[in-house]
Amino acid sequence: MLVKITESPLSDCEMITAAILRDWYAVDVETGAHLFRSRGRPKYGNAPKWFLILPHDGKLFDSRGDCERNAFRAESLDQAIATANRILPKLIQQKERRASQP
């Protein structure tokens, strides 16, 4: 389950790395999933775009690069976290399906 960086069980150093250096807004320590916001400017009336990334190796930091991802729009961080928590189980299923394929 994704939680805000400040509410996560990360150490202070890891919080700084995640929030400031990597620009993440929420993390799931168990699965390695993280949520960040696009820096692009949305068109008038559109909500900002958010990206949910789930690394295949399950590492929060220093992942190999292969991952499942999903993009969606949300008005606020709380709404984005709620949407991402609904999407996360689907991404985990996709990851398991890809892992089982030869």
C-alpha positions in Angstrom: 0.0 0.0 0.0 1.4 3.4 -1.0 1.9 6.0 1.7 3.3 9.5 1.6 7.0 9.7 2.0 6.7 11.5 5.3 4.5 8.7 6.7 6.6 5.8 5.4 9.0 3.7 7.6 12.0 4.9 5.6 15.1 6.3 7.4 15.8 10.1 7.2 18.5 9.6 4.6 16.1 7.4 2.4 13.3 10.0 2.8 15.6 12.7 1.6 16.8 10.6 -1.3 13.2 9.7 -2.3 11.6 13.0 -1.8 14.2 15.5 -2.9 16.6 13.7 -5.2 14.1 11.4 -7.0 11.0 13.6 -6.6 8.8 10.8 -5.4 5.6 11.6 -3.5 4.6 8.2 -2.2 6.2 4.7 -1.8 5.3 1.2 -0.9 8.3 -0.3 0.9 7.1 -3.9 0.6 6.7 -4.0 -3.2 9.1 -1.2 -4.2 6.4 0.8 -5.9 6.7 4.5 -6.0 4.6 7.4 -7.3 5.7 10.6 -8.9 4.2 13.5 -10.7 4.9 14.7 -14.2 6.8 18.0 -14.4 4.9 18.9 -17.6 2.2 21.6 -17.6 -1.3 20.2 -18.1 -3.7 21.8 -20.5 -6.3 24.1 -19.0 -8.8 22.1 -17.1 -6.8 18.9 -16.9 -5.4 17.4 -13.7 -1.7 16.8 -13.4 -0.4 13.4 -14.6 0.9 10.9 -12.1 3.1 7.8 -12.7 3.0 4.6 -10.7 6.1 2.5 -11.1 6.5 -1.1 -9.9 10.0 -2.5 -10.3 10.2 -6.2 -11.2 13.0 -6.9 -8.8 11.0 -5.3 -5.9 13.8 -3.0 -4.8 12.8 0.5 -3.9 16.2 2.0 -4.7 18.8 0.7 -7.3 16.3 -1.2 -9.4 17.5 -2.8 -12.6 15.1 -0.8 -14.8 12.5 -3.3 -15.9 9.2 -2.4 -14.3 5.4 -2.2 -14.7 4.1 1.3 -15.0 0.8 3.1 -15.2 -0.1 6.8 -15.8 -3.2 8.5 -14.7 -4.5 12.0 -13.8 -5.4 13.2 -10.3 -6.1 16.6 -8.8 -4.3 16.2 -5.5 -1.7 13.9 -3.8 -4.4 12.2 -1.7 -6.5 11.4 -4.7 -3.4 10.2 -6.6 -2.5 7.9 -3.7 -6.0 6.5 -3.5 -6.0 5.8 -7.3 -2.6 4.3 -7.2 -3.6 1.9 -4.4 -6.5 0.7 -6.6 -4.1 0.2 -9.6 -1.3 -1.4 -7.6 -2.8 -5.0 -7.4 -3.3 -5.0 -11.2 0.3 -4.1 -11.7 1.4 -6.8 -9.3 -0.7 -9.4 -11.4 0.9 -8.1 -14.6 4.4 -8.5 -13.0 3.6 -12.1 -12.0 2.3 -12.9 -15.4 5.4 -11.6 -17.1 7.6 -13.5 -14.6 5.9 -16.8 -15.4 6.4 -16.4 -19.1 9.6 -17.9 -20.6 
